[in-house]
Structure formats: C-alpha cells, structure tokens
Amino acid sequence: MTEIYAIAEEELIIAFRMIGVEGTAVAGADQAREAFRRAVGEPGEGRMLILSEDIADMLGEELIAWQLSGRYPLVVEIPPLAGPQPDHVRLVDAVRQAIGIKIQ
C-alpha cells in the first residue's frame, strides 16, 4: 500500500488517481470488506486510508474496532459524491454516545 490509499465509489477513485492517490473502487459490502482487509492487512508504509462514508457504513463494527486499535493506517472518512449521509455515525460520535457526552 502507498502512503495514502482510498476505498470509495469508482468516480471518487478516478478523481483520487488524478492527483496521484491509488485506491480501490467498490460497489458493495463484500467488496468493501475485502478491500479494507487487504489495505489494513498489508504491512508496510501505509499511513492513511481514505474511506467514503458509505463504505465506512458498510464496514460497521469492523471499522470501529480498527480505529480503536490505534494501528496504522489512520482512517479518514469523506462524504461520497452524493453528499454527506445524515445517518452516518463517525467514530467520535460513537465514543461520545458510549460514554454519555452530549455536546450541543
């Protein structure tokens, strides 16, 4: 894996490749899990993994467990081309809910 790698819908991967970021285009949960496991399972220099929110949602608990592990690559979530998903739960929101912190 390169320094920065992306897993998202095909159009976003094409855009990332235009700026020199490699990635894998996925179209469903099975492909998303396979690409994620391959990206985080490769030892090496990968430092950042970019996931679109819809892909992050497909990964669910597996992604949260990875983020809480503190291992590299660091996972960064971005909105998909359709825009931010109103029901998407970010890691920080899940942690706040788990420990009972509510910030208005």
N, C-alpha and C positions, 0 to 999 in steps of 0.2 A: 504494500500500500504506500502511496505517496504521502507527503506531509499533510495534505488536505485531500479528503475524498468525500464524494457526495452520493447519496442514495435518494432518488426522487423520481418524479414522473419524467418521461422522455424529453419533453420540451425544456425542463429545467436542466437536465443533464447536458443537453446540447448547448445551452447558454453557458453553463459552467465550463464546458470544454473549450468554448471560445476564449475564455480568459485563462486557460491552462490548468483547470482543475479537473481531474479524472473522476469518473463516477460510474454508477450502475443504474440504469433505468429499470424500474419495476412496475408491474401492473396489478399486483395483488398481494395478499398477506403472505402466501407461501414464498413468493419471490422475495418479498421484503425480508422475511426471517432468514432465508438462505443468504442473501446479500449482506445482511447485518452480521450474521455469524461468521461469514468469510472475512468481512472487514475487521472485526474485533479479534478474530482468532489468529490473524497473521502477526507473528512477532516482527518487530521492526521499528521503523521510524515514523509510522503514522501518528500524528499528533492531534488531528481534528477530523471529526466525521460530521458532515452536514446532512441532516435529515429534514425532509419536508414534514410538516405537522401531520399530514395524512399518513405518511409512512410511520412516523413515531406512534401514532394511534394504533396502527396495525401491529406494532411490536409489543405494545402494552406493558405488562409486568416485566417481561424480559429486558426491555429498555430501562425501566426504572431500576431494576436490580443492577444493571451495568453502570448506570450513572452513580448510584450509591456506592459502588465498589471503589471509586476513586482511581480506577485504572485508565490508561490511555488506550485509544484516542478519546479526547474530550468530545462530547456530543453537543452539537449546536442545532437547534430546531429553527426552521424558517417557514413562513407561510407558503402554501402551494400557489400555483398560478391563479387558482380560483379565489384566492384571498384567505385571510385568517379564518379558521374554523371556530365558531362561537362555543362549541362544546369541547374544544381541545384543552386538556389539563397538562400544564407544564409541571416539571419536577418540583420547582419551588412552590407551586400552588399545592401540590400533593403533600409536601412536607409540612407546609403551614396548616393544612387541614388536619393532618395526622397529629400534630402537637397542639392544635387548638388555637392557633394565632389567626386573627382576622384583622386585616388592615383595610380601612375604608379609603 
